[in-house]
C-alpha cells in the first residue's frame, strides 16, 4: 500500500504538549502515523489535500451493541421494556454470518463517524462461541479496536416483563440462556 500524506490540515494532536497545529501534515506509513507537523511531500506515495479538514485522534464509543446494528432506528419510540423484548426477538437465532454482517455494519457506521475504538456489549440472547468468533472476525477485518463485553444472564428478565404477563425463568440446561414459562 505505500505511504500517505494528509497535507495542510488543522491537526489536534492530544500529544504530551497538547499541541494544536493550525496547518500541518500527517505522514502515514505501513506501521501507522510516522510523522506529524512539517513533512517533506516527497516522502509520500499519495497526497490528500487536508486544507478543509480537522484531523483528530479517533473517537471512542464506550457503549455499542453489535446485534442492534441491523435494526437501528426501528425501535426509537419504544419503551425500554418493549425495546428489550423486540431486541431479543430480532437478534436470537441469527447465524454466525448474520452476526458478522451486523458487526461489520456497526464498524462501518462508527468508522464513518470518526470512531476507531469501541466497547461492544455483546451478545444478545442465544449466542454461542461461534457467534463471538464471527463478531471478533468482523472487528478485525474492519480495523476497529474493540473490546467485546460478553453479557451473561443468570436471572429472569424481571425488569423488562410487562406486569400483566406471566414471569419467566432463565434455564442454563442447554449451555445457553433460554426463556421458559414458570
N, CA, C and O of each residue as an XYZ file, in Angstrom:
728
protein
N       0.825     -1.179      0.000
C       0.000      0.000      0.000
C       0.870      1.243      0.000
O       0.259      2.213     -0.449
N       1.989      1.472      0.334
C       2.712      2.726      0.221
C       2.325      3.737      1.276
O       1.425      3.501      2.083
N       3.012      4.865      1.264
C       2.785      5.895      2.275
C       1.753      6.910      1.804
O       1.539      7.101      0.607
N       1.123      7.553      2.777
C       0.064      8.522      2.522
C       0.361      9.774      3.331
O       0.735      9.696      4.501
N       0.192     10.930      2.696
C       0.384     12.208      3.382
C      -0.929     12.971      3.360
O      -1.501     13.203      2.295
N      -1.404     13.358      4.528
C      -2.532     14.278      4.632
C      -1.885     15.638      4.812
O      -1.259     15.895      5.840
N      -2.029     16.507      3.829
C      -1.267     17.758      3.762
C      -2.120     18.966      4.116
O      -3.269     19.075      3.686
N      -1.555     19.863      4.893
C      -2.134     21.181      5.201
C      -3.440     21.133      5.978
O      -4.299     21.996      5.796
N      -3.603     20.138      6.840
C      -4.810     20.036      7.672
C      -4.589     20.776      8.992
O      -3.453     21.001      9.409
N      -5.689     21.149      9.638
C      -5.623     21.582     11.031
C      -5.525     20.292     11.847
O      -6.293     19.358     11.617
N      -4.589     20.233     12.794
C      -4.327     18.978     13.498
C      -4.424     19.184     15.009
O      -3.706     19.997     15.591
N      -5.324     18.431     15.623
C      -5.425     18.366     17.079
C      -4.662     17.121     17.494
O      -5.118     16.006     17.240
N      -3.502     17.293     18.131
C      -2.635     16.140     18.377
C      -2.991     15.362     19.635
O      -2.898     14.134     19.642
N      -3.392     16.039     20.685
C      -3.583     15.433     22.003
C      -2.318     14.698     22.467
O      -2.393     13.714     23.202
N      -1.162     15.194     22.024
C       0.108     14.622     22.480
C       0.449     15.176     23.860
O      -0.367     15.872     24.465
N       1.650     14.874     24.365
C       2.044     15.303     25.717
C       1.990     16.818     25.873
O       1.670     17.320     26.951
N       2.300     17.551     24.804
C       2.287     19.018     24.841
C       0.922     19.590     24.490
O       0.741     20.807     24.509
N      -0.053     18.721     24.167
C      -1.406     19.137     23.808
C      -1.387     20.168     22.671
O      -2.060     21.196     22.736
N      -0.608     19.871     21.643
C      -0.423     20.811     20.535
C      -1.634     20.846     19.604
O      -2.272     19.828     19.337
N      -1.927     22.056     19.117
C      -2.847     22.252     18.018
C      -2.026     22.858     16.891
O      -1.429     23.921     17.062
N      -1.991     22.201     15.753
C      -1.225     22.673     14.607
C      -2.220     23.240     13.601
O      -3.046     22.517     13.044
N      -2.121     24.556     13.380
C      -3.099     25.212     12.510
C      -3.040     24.684     11.073
O      -4.085     24.479     10.456
N      -1.871     24.465     10.543
C      -1.684     23.884      9.213
C      -0.465     22.976      9.272
O       0.664     23.439      9.434
N      -0.706     21.693      9.139
C       0.383     20.733      9.186
C       0.042     19.500      8.383
O      -1.020     19.405      7.767
N       0.967     18.557      8.405
C       0.794     17.337      7.627
C       0.955     16.113      8.513
O       1.586     16.158      9.568
N       0.366     15.019      8.052
C       0.460     13.739      8.753
C       0.953     12.713      7.749
O       0.314     12.490      6.721
N       2.089     12.088      8.040
C       2.614     11.033      7.184
C       2.238      9.691      7.785
O       2.534      9.410      8.946
N       1.578      8.860      6.976
C       1.126      7.542      7.411
C       1.865      6.504      6.576
O       1.786      6.506      5.348
N       2.578      5.624      7.257
C       3.291      4.548      6.587
C       2.710      3.218      7.061
O       1.758      3.206      7.842
N       3.255      2.127      6.609
C       2.701      0.799      6.901
C       2.473      0.557      8.382
O       1.499     -0.098      8.752
N       3.342      1.068      9.234
C       3.217      0.817     10.668
C       2.291      1.807     11.371
O       2.045      1.671     12.569
N       1.775      2.796     10.649
C       0.883      3.785     11.241
C       1.393      5.194     11.009
O       2.127      5.439     10.052
N       1.011      6.129     11.879
C       1.445      7.523     11.753
C       2.925      7.591     12.110
O       3.329      7.194     13.202
N       3.730      8.101     11.173
C       5.166      8.160     11.420
C       5.673      9.575     11.657
O       6.748      9.759     12.229
N       4.904     10.587     11.220
C       5.362     11.963     11.387
C       4.163     12.903     11.364
O       3.218     12.709     10.598
N       4.218     13.932     12.224
C       3.156     14.939     12.286
C       3.816     16.312     12.342
O       4.805     16.503     13.049
N       3.268     17.263     11.597
C       3.807     18.629     11.590
C       4.306     18.983     10.214
O       3.570     18.895      9.231
N       5.570     19.387     10.145
C       6.189     19.678      8.849
C       6.742     18.376      8.282
O       7.602     17.737      8.889
N       6.240     17.992      7.116
C       6.637     16.739      6.483
C       7.009     17.027      5.032
O       6.317     17.782      4.349
N       8.078     16.439      4.572
C       8.510     16.556      3.188
C       7.544     15.773      2.297
O       7.431     14.555      2.432
N       6.844     16.462      1.385
C       5.857     15.831      0.498
C       6.456     14.706     -0.336
O       5.739     13.782     -0.720
N       7.741     14.761     -0.623
C       8.359     13.738     -1.477
C       8.459     12.386     -0.765
O       8.757     11.376     -1.403
N       8.214     12.356      0.546
C       8.246     11.095      1.296
C       6.990     10.255      1.066
O       6.956      9.075      1.415
N       5.957     10.868      0.476
C       4.668     10.182      0.345
C       4.436      9.669     -1.063
O       4.782     10.320     -2.049
N       3.838      8.482     -1.133
C       3.423      7.920     -2.417
C       2.109      8.549     -2.889
O       1.846      8.639     -4.088
N       1.291      8.982     -1.924
C      -0.021      9.559     -2.239
C      -0.252     10.731     -1.297
O       0.099     10.661     -0.119
N      -0.843     11.812     -1.813
C      -1.091     13.016     -1.007
C      -2.577     13.350     -1.063
O      -3.189     13.356     -2.131
N      -3.151     13.629      0.119
C      -4.533     14.090      0.229
C      -4.497     15.533      0.700
O      -3.803     15.854      1.665
N      -5.239     16.407      0.029
C      -5.320     17.811      0.415
C      -6.216     17.921      1.647
O      -7.410     17.631      1.578
N      -5.646     18.335      2.759
C      -6.403     18.421      4.007
C      -6.769     19.827      4.417
O      -7.145     20.046      5.568
N      -6.671     20.796      3.508
C      -6.896     22.203      3.865
C      -8.258     22.482      4.467
O      -8.382     23.406      5.270
N      -9.274     21.730      4.119
C     -10.627     21.998      4.637
C     -10.999     21.094      5.802
O     -12.168     21.025      6.182
N     -10.005     20.391      6.383
C     -10.317     19.380      7.379
C      -9.556     19.569      8.689
O      -8.477     20.159      8.729
N     -10.150     19.055      9.741
C      -9.523     18.975     11.055
C      -9.202     17.510     11.296
O     -10.096     16.666     11.262
N      -7.939     17.202     11.538
C      -7.523     15.834     11.851
C      -7.430     15.693     13.364
O      -6.752     16.477     14.028
N      -8.111     14.698     13.900
C      -8.106     14.456     15.341
C      -7.827     12.982     15.596
O      -7.986     12.154     14.698
N      -7.413     12.652     16.806
C      -7.339     11.223     17.148
C      -8.733     10.615     17.047
O      -9.735     11.318     17.183
N      -8.793      9.309     16.810
C     -10.078      8.631     16.696
C     -10.891      8.739     17.976
O     -10.341      8.779     19.077
N     -12.192      8.785     17.815
C     -13.106      8.850     18.951
C     -13.358      7.446     19.508
O     -13.071      6.447     18.850
N     -13.899      7.384     20.732
C     -14.209      6.119     21.394
C     -15.708      6.052     21.661
O     -16.286      6.973     22.239
N     -16.328      4.962     21.238
C     -17.731      4.693     21.558
C     -17.712      3.692     22.714
O     -17.402      2.517     22.521
N     -18.042      4.161     23.900
C     -17.947      3.315     25.091
C     -19.183      2.456     25.324
O     -19.245      1.733     26.318
N     -20.171      2.519     24.429
C     -21.373      1.697     24.630
C     -22.064      1.466     23.295
O     -22.816      2.315     22.815
N     -21.801      0.317     22.707
C     -22.484     -0.062     21.481
C     -22.977     -1.495     21.617
O     -22.520     -2.237     22.486
N     -23.901     -1.876     20.765
C     -24.442     -3.232     20.746
C     -24.440     -3.706     19.296
O     -25.301     -3.312     18.510
N     -23.479     -4.548     18.944
C     -23.404     -5.069     17.585
C     -24.719     -5.671     17.099
O     -25.134     -5.374     15.979
N     -25.393     -6.507     17.897
C     -26.614     -7.127     17.370
C     -27.668     -6.121     16.924
O     -28.488     -6.443     16.065
N     -27.669     -4.929     17.474
C     -28.674     -3.931     17.125
C     -28.401     -3.174     15.843
O     -29.249     -2.404     15.392
N     -27.230     -3.374     15.242
C     -26.886     -2.604     14.042
C     -27.839     -2.866     12.880
O     -28.090     -1.973     12.070
N     -28.369     -4.079     12.793
C     -29.265     -4.402     11.682
C     -30.676     -3.855     11.873
O     -31.475     -3.858     10.938
N     -30.981     -3.390     13.073
C     -32.329     -2.855     13.310
C     -32.290     -1.421     13.818
O     -33.240     -0.963     14.453
N     -31.208     -0.713     13.548
C     -31.064      0.672     14.023
C     -32.228      1.532     13.536
O     -32.611      1.482     12.367
N     -32.772      2.310     14.444
C     -33.839      3.235     14.108
C     -35.232      2.640     14.060
O     -36.199      3.372     13.846
N     -35.367      1.338     14.250
C     -36.687      0.708     14.136
C     -37.471      0.710     15.439
O     -38.675      0.454     15.439
N     -36.799      0.997     16.551
C     -37.471      0.907     17.847
C     -37.267      2.174     18.680
O     -37.342      2.135     19.908
N     -37.012      3.290     18.008
C     -36.678      4.522     18.722
C     -37.788      5.022     19.642
O     -37.499      5.636     20.669
N     -39.033      4.776     19.301
C     -40.120      5.296     20.131
C     -40.648      4.258     21.124
O     -41.601      4.531     21.854
N     -40.040      3.076     21.157
C     -40.498      2.020     22.067
C     -40.043      2.304     23.497
O     -38.994      2.909     23.716
N     -40.834      1.866     24.453
C     -40.418      1.952     25.851
C     -39.234      1.009     26.056
O     -38.973      0.152     25.212
N     -38.520      1.159     27.164
C     -37.371      0.284     27.402
C     -37.787     -1.184     27.459
O     -37.136     -2.011     26.821
N     -38.841     -1.547     28.194
C     -39.242     -2.965     28.185
C     -39.605     -3.467     26.790
O     -39.211     -4.569     26.407
N     -40.353     -2.669     26.029
C     -40.715     -3.089     24.673
C     -39.471     -3.201     23.796
O     -39.341     -4.143     23.015
N     -38.559     -2.241     23.927
C     -37.312     -2.298     23.166
C     -36.551     -3.580     23.480
O     -36.063     -4.250     22.570
N     -36.446     -3.928     24.768
C     -35.694     -5.127     25.147
C     -36.348     -6.383     24.558
O     -35.648     -7.266     24.062
N     -37.662     -6.467     24.607
C     -38.357     -7.619     24.031
C     -38.147     -7.688     22.530
O     -37.831     -8.750     21.995
N     -38.319     -6.570     21.851
C     -38.147     -6.547     20.402
C     -36.706     -6.872     20.003
O     -36.466     -7.565     19.014
N     -35.758     -6.366     20.780
C     -34.348     -6.643     20.511
C     -34.051     -8.134     20.648
O     -33.356     -8.709     19.810
N     -34.576     -8.763     21.705
C     -34.351    -10.201     21.892
C     -34.974    -10.994     20.744
O     -34.371    -11.938     20.233
N     -36.181    -10.605     20.343
C     -36.849    -11.312     19.247
C     -36.080    -11.137     17.941
O     -35.990    -12.069     17.141
N     -35.530     -9.951     17.725
C     -34.828     -9.660     16.479
C     -33.461    -10.353     16.399
O     -33.038    -10.757     15.316
N     -32.777    -10.492     17.522
C     -31.397    -10.973     17.476
C     -31.223    -12.458     17.761
O     -30.212    -13.037     17.362
N     -32.173    -13.092     18.436
C     -31.987    -14.514     18.744
C     -32.105    -15.339     17.464
O     -32.902    -15.025     16.580
N     -31.325    -16.364     17.381
C     -31.377    -17.261     16.237
C     -30.611    -16.801     15.013
O     -30.744    -17.403     13.948
N     -29.816    -15.753     15.136
C     -29.014    -15.326     13.989
C     -27.897    -16.329     13.718
O     -27.391    -16.988     14.626
N     -27.533    -16.423     12.458
C     -26.409    -17.280     12.076
C     -25.106    -16.530     12.332
O     -25.118    -15.303     12.433
N     -23.986    -17.237     12.438
C     -22.697    -16.532     12.571
C     -22.452    -15.539     11.431
O     -21.851    -14.487     11.652
N     -22.905    -15.855     10.226
C     -22.738    -14.921      9.107
C     -23.531    -13.646      9.347
O     -23.042    -12.553      9.062
N     -24.746    -13.767      9.867
C     -25.549    -12.576     10.180
C     -24.911    -11.770     11.298
O     -24.965    -10.541     11.278
N     -24.307    -12.441     12.273
C     -23.588    -11.746     13.345
C     -22.402    -10.984     12.758
O     -22.157     -9.834     13.122
N     -21.668    -11.627     11.847
C     -20.530    -10.975     11.188
C     -20.983     -9.724     10.440
O     -20.377     -8.661     10.580
N     -22.048     -9.848      9.646
C     -22.548     -8.715      8.861
C     -22.992     -7.583      9.786
O     -22.722     -6.415      9.505
N     -23.667     -7.914     10.879
C     -24.110     -6.898     11.834
C     -22.917     -6.186     12.467
O     -22.933     -4.962     12.605
N     -21.893     -6.927     12.850
C     -20.698     -6.316     13.447
C     -19.946     -5.472     12.418
O     -19.417     -4.412     12.753
N     -19.899     -5.935     11.177
C     -19.220     -5.164     10.131
C     -19.979     -3.877      9.838
O     -19.361     -2.831      9.642
N     -21.313     -3.933      9.805
C     -22.123     -2.731      9.607
C     -21.914     -1.769     10.767
O     -21.756     -0.567     10.553
N     -21.913     -2.281     11.986
C     -21.674     -1.451     13.167
C     -20.313     -0.772     13.052
O     -20.189      0.418     13.340
N     -19.293     -1.520     12.634
C     -17.946     -0.961     12.468
C     -17.940      0.142     11.417
O     -17.379      1.215     11.644
N     -18.559     -0.115     10.269
C     -18.576      0.871      9.192
C     -19.257      2.163      9.634
O     -18.780      3.257      9.334
N     -20.377      2.031     10.351
C     -21.085      3.226     10.822
C     -20.213      4.026     11.781
O     -20.181      5.255     11.717
N     -19.510      3.336     12.667
C     -18.645      4.046     13.612
C     -17.461      4.687     12.904
O     -17.158      5.854     13.149
N     -16.787      3.945     12.030
C     -15.624      4.491     11.327
C     -15.988      5.723     10.507
O     -15.212      6.676     10.448
N     -17.163      5.715      9.872
C     -17.601      6.877      9.097
C     -17.805      8.107      9.990
O     -17.708      9.240      9.518
N     -18.084      7.885     11.268
C     -18.264      8.976     12.211
C     -16.992      9.330     12.977
O     -17.040     10.133     13.909
N     -15.864      8.749     12.600
C     -14.600      9.077     13.264
C     -14.311      8.244     14.493
O     -13.356      8.525     15.218
N     -15.111      7.230     14.740
C     -14.903      6.360     15.899
C     -13.979      5.222     15.482
O     -14.255      4.516     14.512
N     -12.881      5.045     16.217
C     -11.913      3.999     15.881
C     -11.813      2.925     16.958
O     -11.166      1.898     16.755
N     -12.453      3.158     18.103
C     -12.396      2.224     19.229
C     -13.778      2.126     19.857
O     -14.490      3.124     19.969
N     -14.158      0.907     20.270
C     -15.472      0.765     20.902
C     -15.456     -0.313     21.974
O     -14.592     -1.189     22.013
N     -16.451     -0.204     22.836
C     -16.767     -1.264     23.796
C     -18.134     -1.784     23.375
O     -19.131     -1.064     23.428
N     -18.164     -3.037     22.959
C     -19.379     -3.642     22.425
C     -19.983     -4.552     23.481
O     -19.378     -5.549     23.876
N     -21.186     -4.200     23.937
C     -21.899     -5.003     24.932
C     -22.608     -6.127     24.175
O     -23.778     -6.018     23.810
N     -21.879     -7.177     23.958
C     -22.267     -8.287     23.095
C     -22.306     -9.527     23.951
O     -21.517     -9.598     24.893
N     -23.122    -10.478     23.722
C     -24.111    -10.609     22.670
C     -25.498    -10.362     23.206
O     -25.684     -9.867     24.317
N     -26.453    -10.714     22.400
C     -27.837    -10.732     22.859
C     -28.139    -12.161     23.295
O     -27.235    -12.870     23.737
N     -29.374    -12.592     23.181
C     -29.776    -13.912     23.685
C     -29.415    -15.034     22.710
O     -29.434    -14.846     21.493
N     -29.091    -16.185     23.258
C     -28.853    -17.423     22.500
C     -27.679    -17.343     21.523
O     -27.752    -17.895     20.426
N     -26.619    -16.675     21.902
C     -25.415    -16.641     21.090
C     -24.408    -17.609     21.679
O     -24.340    -17.770     22.897
N     -23.619    -18.259     20.821
C     -22.608    -19.203     21.253
C     -21.214    -18.748     20.861
O     -21.042    -17.656     20.320
N     -20.216    -19.585     21.131
C     -18.830    -19.236     20.822
C     -18.601    -18.902     19.350
O     -17.784    -18.038     19.036
N     -19.308    -19.571     18.450
C     -19.134    -19.300     17.023
C     -19.618    -17.900     16.651
O     -19.111    -17.288     15.712
N     -20.607    -17.399     17.399
C     -21.108    -16.045     17.162
C     -20.115    -15.004     17.667
O     -19.902    -13.977     17.022
N     -19.512    -15.271     18.817
C     -18.485    -14.377     19.345
C     -17.318    -14.326     18.364
O     -16.793    -13.249     18.081
N     -16.906    -15.488     17.841
C     -15.813    -15.547     16.866
C     -16.152    -14.739     15.614
O     -15.279    -14.078     15.051
N     -17.404    -14.784     15.177
C     -17.823    -14.022     13.989
C     -17.719    -12.522     14.242
O     -17.268    -11.780     13.370
N     -18.134    -12.065     15.435
C     -18.033    -10.646     15.770
C     -16.570    -10.211     15.852
O     -16.208     -9.147     15.349
N     -15.732    -11.030     16.482
C     -14.303    -10.717     16.583
C     -13.694    -10.605     15.189
O     -12.924     -9.683     14.921
N     -14.034    -11.538     14.300
C     -13.503    -11.515     12.932
C     -13.926    -10.238     12.209
O     -13.116     -9.627     11.512
N     -15.158     -9.838     12.365
C     -15.634     -8.620     11.702
C     -14.863     -7.399     12.195
O     -14.434     -6.568     11.394
N     -14.689     -7.290     13.499
C     -13.937     -6.147     14.021
C     -12.494     -6.168     13.534
O     -11.945     -5.122     13.188
N     -11.882     -7.329     13.503
C     -10.507     -7.426     12.975
C     -10.471     -7.029     11.506
O      -9.600     -6.266     11.088
N     -11.408     -7.542     10.723
C     -11.445     -7.224      9.290
C     -11.672     -5.735      9.046
O     -11.172     -5.187      8.063
N     -12.416     -5.082      9.923
C     -12.708     -3.656      9.755
C     -11.556     -2.764     10.191
O     -11.476     -1.609      9.773
N     -10.670     -3.282     11.022
C      -9.573     -2.473     11.554
C      -9.923     -1.752     12.845
O      -9.091     -1.026     13.388
N     -11.136     -1.938     13.347
C     -11.546     -1.302     14.614
C     -10.818     -1.921     15.795
O     -10.499     -3.110     15.794
N     -10.562     -1.097     16.799
C     -10.099     -1.603     18.097
C     -11.356     -1.727     18.951
O     -12.048     -0.739     19.197
N     -11.644     -2.936     19.396
C     -12.895     -3.179     20.102
C     -12.697     -4.139     21.259
O     -11.935     -5.102     21.168
N     -13.391     -3.862     22.342
C     -13.484     -4.787     23.460
C     -14.894     -5.354     23.427
O     -15.871     -4.606     23.464
N     -14.998     -6.681     23.358
C     -16.321     -7.309     23.429
C     -16.618     -7.597     24.891
O     -15.908     -8.373     25.531
N     -17.653     -6.980     25.415
C     -18.089     -7.223     26.786
C     -19.166     -8.285     26.761
O     -20.335     -7.976     26.528
N     -18.792     -9.538     26.999
C     -19.761    -10.633     26.926
C     -20.720    -10.572     28.103
O     -20.307    -10.536     29.262
N     -22.006    -10.562     27.785
C     -23.039    -10.490     28.817
C     -23.467    -11.895     29.189
O     -23.628    -12.758     28.326
N     -23.650    -12.117     30.480
C     -24.110    -13.404     30.983
C     -25.374    -13.145     31.790
O     -25.379    -12.312     32.697
N     -26.449    -13.862     31.458
C     -27.712    -13.709     32.159
C     -27.844    -14.831     33.183
O     -27.728    -16.006     32.834
N     -28.087    -14.477     34.443
C     -28.275    -15.507     35.463
C     -29.521    -15.233     36.293
O     -29.635    -15.693     37.429
N     -30.445    -14.486     35.722
C     -31.662    -14.134     36.436
C     -32.776    -14.039     35.392
O     -32.523    -14.027     34.187
N     -34.001    -13.973     35.882
C     -35.072    -13.760     34.923
C     -34.978    -12.324     34.410
O     -34.234    -11.510     34.956
N     -35.714    -12.029     33.390
C     -35.688    -10.702     32.809
C     -36.775     -9.840     33.445
O     -37.542     -9.181     32.743
N     -36.837     -9.849     34.775
C     -37.900     -9.192     35.521
C     -38.038     -7.713     35.246
O     -39.141     -7.172     35.337
N     -36.946     -7.042     34.912
C     -37.030     -5.597     34.693
C     -37.672     -5.243     33.357
O     -37.996     -4.079     33.122
N     -37.861     -6.225     32.479
C     -38.433     -5.899     31.172
C     -39.768     -6.585     30.915
O     -40.368     -6.388     29.858
N     -40.245     -7.396     31.874
C     -41.505     -8.083     31.665
C     -42.682     -7.160     31.925
O     -42.697     -6.421     32.910
N     -43.674     -7.204     31.034
C     -44.898     -6.457     31.319
C     -45.524     -6.993     32.605
O     -45.524     -8.203     32.833
N     -46.046     -6.128     33.428
C     -46.570     -6.548     34.730
C     -47.813     -7.426     34.615
O     -48.139     -8.142     35.561
N     -48.506     -7.390     33.496
C     -49.710     -8.206     33.339
C     -49.433     -9.546     32.644
O     -50.376    -10.224     32.235
N     -48.188     -9.933     32.505
C     -47.816    -11.184     31.850
C     -47.174    -12.146     32.851
O     -46.620    -11.708     33.859
N     -47.245    -13.464     32.582
C     -46.585    -14.412     33.480
C     -45.069    -14.209     33.463
O     -44.494    -13.848     32.437
N     -44.440    -14.441     34.597
C     -42.987    -14.319     34.696
C     -42.337    -15.525     34.029
O     -42.970    -16.569     33.873
N     -41.100    -15.386     33.642
C     -40.335    -16.481     33.058
C     -39.022    -16.623     33.810
O     -38.583    -15.697     34.491
N     -38.406    -17.774     33.684
C     -37.100    -18.021     34.290
C     -36.112    -18.362     33.197
O     -36.486    -18.835     32.124
N     -34.838    -18.114     33.485
C     -33.780    -18.467     32.558
C     -33.242    -19.822     32.961
O     -32.902    -20.042     34.124
N     -33.162    -20.731     32.004
C     -32.625    -22.055     32.244
C     -31.334    -22.215     31.471
O     -31.295    -21.970     30.266
N     -30.273    -22.624     32.155
C     -28.988    -22.800     31.502
C     -28.699    -24.271     31.222
O     -27.542    -24.635     31.012
N     -29.716    -25.118     31.213
C     -29.516    -26.552     30.995
C     -28.880    -26.828     29.640
O     -28.155    -27.811     29.492
N     -29.137    -25.981     28.652
C     -28.588    -26.198     27.311
C     -27.209    -25.583     27.140
O     -26.563    -25.792     26.114
N     -26.754    -24.835     28.121
C     -25.488    -24.130     27.977
C     -25.671    -22.707     27.497
O     -24.750    -21.894     27.585
N     -26.868    -22.396     26.983
C     -27.187    -21.029     26.545
C     -28.436    -20.594     27.282
O     -29.281    -21.425     27.614
N     -28.565    -19.291     27.545
C     -29.783    -18.825     28.197
C     -31.001    -19.089     27.319
O     -30.976    -18.784     26.127
N     -32.043    -19.640     27.878
C     -33.307    -19.821     27.174
C     -34.428    -19.421     28.109
O     -34.308    -19.545     29.328
N     -35.510    -18.943     27.539
C     -36.635    -18.498     28.356
C     -37.676    -19.607     28.407
O     -38.065    -20.154     27.375
N     -38.125    -19.935     29.621
C     -39.200    -20.909     29.807
C     -40.232    -20.305     30.757
O     -39.880    -19.538     31.654
N     -41.507    -20.650     30.558
C     -42.559    -20.124     31.426
C     -42.496    -20.762     32.794
O     -42.144    -21.935     32.911
N     -42.832    -20.010     33.839
C     -42.905    -20.556     35.199
C     -44.322    -20.746     35.621
O     -44.579    -21.197     36.737
